[in-house]
Amino acid sequence: MKGHFTFLLAVVALFVGMEAAAQQLAKPQATLIYSIVRLVDWPELYKDQTFVIGVVGDKMDITRELRAGKGDRTVRGKEIEIVEYASIKEVGKCHLLFVPNEHLNSFTKSGTNLSGQPILVMTESSYRHPDISVINFSVVDGKLGITLNEENAKSRKLGLSKQLINFAR
């Protein structure tokens, strides 16, 4: 019985630690997102009223941090709107779509209907750069970094600045 309790305690500690790590990453991720959007060109953005940042999942830490850091920021003169989608199937028109790690599996299975659209898909996977993602956040040696898939950006008709390309290397 003592062994089961110890195992259960270890599992709970692991989940609490993972939750705390996710909360700690949300603020620097939001800061990086606001820096990155200045370095990307979207086709025909001038036609849109707002710049929409979508987040897959309800009540995500990243959503809270994006809203807290938004202030009066704009992207190419467009007001920023932050939208949460309960699932990947609900994703509507957005310019940037953040897919948290816990929603990545459902995204890779059904994300093909977003293929070719000018959406900057951002993910967070420390193990690999997901195939459908343009930019992936990962933690290496305790530091948050990004990897970039230039081919995915090109297929989505997104222009990436040399500064962003060099930063991702």
C-alpha positions in Angstrom: 0.0 0.0 0.0 2.8 2.4 0.8 4.3 1.8 -2.6 1.1 2.8 -4.3 0.8 6.0 -2.2 4.4 6.9 -3.1 3.7 6.3 -6.8 0.5 8.4 -6.7 2.4 11.2 -4.9 5.1 11.1 -7.5 2.5 11.4 -10.3 0.8 14.3 -8.7 4.1 16.1 -8.1 4.9 15.5 -11.8 1.7 17.1 -13.0 2.0 20.0 -10.6 5.5 20.6 -11.8 4.4 20.4 -15.5 1.6 22.9 -14.7 4.0 25.3 -13.0 6.4 25.0 -16.0 3.6 25.8 -18.4 2.7 28.9 -16.4 6.3 30.1 -16.3 6.6 29.7 -20.1 3.5 31.5 -21.0 4.8 35.0 -20.3 8.1 34.7 -22.3 6.1 32.9 -25.1 3.7 35.8 -25.3 6.5 38.3 -25.4 8.2 36.4 -28.2 4.9 36.2 -30.1 4.5 40.0 -30.0 8.1 40.3 -31.2 7.8 37.8 -34.0 4.6 39.2 -35.5 6.5 42.4 -36.4 8.9 40.2 -38.4 6.3 38.4 -40.6 4.4 39.7 -43.6 0.9 38.4 -44.3 -0.6 38.6 -47.8 -3.5 41.0 -48.0 -3.4 41.9 -44.3 -4.5 45.4 -45.4 -8.0 44.1 -46.2 -8.6 43.0 -42.6 -10.0 45.1 -39.8 -8.1 43.4 -37.0 -5.1 41.1 -36.5 -6.4 37.9 -35.0 -4.3 35.7 -32.7 -6.0 32.4 -32.1 -5.2 30.0 -29.3 -6.5 26.4 -29.3 -7.9 25.5 -25.8 -10.0 27.2 -23.1 -8.5 29.3 -20.3 -4.9 28.8 -21.4 -2.1 30.6 -19.6 -0.8 31.9 -22.9 -4.1 33.5 -23.7 -4.1 35.4 -20.3 -0.5 36.5 -21.0 -1.2 37.6 -24.5 -4.2 39.7 -23.3 -2.1 41.1 -20.4 0.7 42.1 -22.7 -1.4 43.4 -25.6 -1.9 47.0 -24.3 -2.2 49.3 -27.3 0.0 47.2 -29.6 -0.9 46.8 -33.2 0.3 44.7 -36.1 0.8 46.8 -39.3 -1.7 49.3 -37.9 -4.3 46.7 -37.1 -5.8 46.3 -33.6 -5.0 42.9 -32.1 -7.8 40.5 -31.2 -7.1 37.4 -29.0 -9.5 34.5 -29.6 -9.7 31.1 -27.9 -11.0 28.1 -29.8 -12.2 25.2 -27.7 -10.9 22.7 -30.3 -9.0 22.8 -33.7 -12.4 22.1 -35.4 -13.6 25.6 -34.2 -10.7 27.5 -35.6 -11.9 30.5 -37.6 -10.1 33.3 -39.5 -6.9 34.1 -37.7 -3.5 35.3 -38.7 -1.6 33.5 -36.0 -2.7 30.2 -34.4 -1.0 29.0 -31.2 -1.4 25.3 -30.6 -0.4 24.3 -27.0 1.3 21.0 -26.6 -1.8 19.3 -25.0 -3.8 20.0 -28.3 -1.0 19.1 -30.7 -2.2 15.6 -31.4 -5.7 16.7 -32.4 -4.2 19.4 -34.5 -1.9 17.2 -36.5 -4.8 14.8 -37.2 -7.2 17.5 -38.4 -4.9 20.4 -39.2 -4.8 19.8 -42.9 -7.9 21.9 -43.5 -5.7 24.9 -42.5 -3.0 24.0 -45.1 -2.1 26.7 -47.5 -3.9 29.4 -45.6 -1.8 32.4 -44.6 -1.8 31.4 -40.9 1.4 31.5 -38.9 1.0 28.3 -36.9 3.0 28.2 -33.7 3.4 25.2 -31.5 5.3 24.2 -28.4 7.0 20.8 -28.5 10.4 20.2 -26.9 10.8 16.9 -28.7 10.4 17.8 -32.4 9.2 20.5 -34.7 5.6 19.5 -35.7 5.2 19.0 -39.4 2.4 21.6 -39.8 4.0 24.3 -37.6 5.8 27.3 -39.0 7.4 28.3 -35.7 7.9 25.9 -32.7 8.8 27.0 -29.2 11.1 24.6 -27.3 13.1 24.7 -24.2 16.8 23.7 -24.6 19.1 23.8 -21.6 16.5 25.7 -19.6 16.2 28.4 -22.2 13.2 29.2 -24.4 14.0 29.2 -28.1 12.3 28.8 -31.5 12.7 26.7 -34.5 11.5 27.7 -37.9 10.2 25.8 -40.9 10.7 28.1 -43.8 9.1 25.7 -46.3 5.8 25.8 -44.3 6.0 29.6 -44.2 6.5 29.7 -47.9 3.6 27.3 -48.6 1.4 29.6 -46.5 2.6 32.6 -48.4 4.0 34.2 -45.3 7.0 36.5 -45.7 9.7 36.0 -43.0 12.3 38.7 -42.3 16.0 37.9 -42.4 16.1 39.0 -38.7 13.6 36.2 -37.8 15.4 33.6 -39.9 18.7 34.4 -38.3 17.2 34.5 -34.8 15.8 31.0 -35.3 19.2 29.5 -36.2 
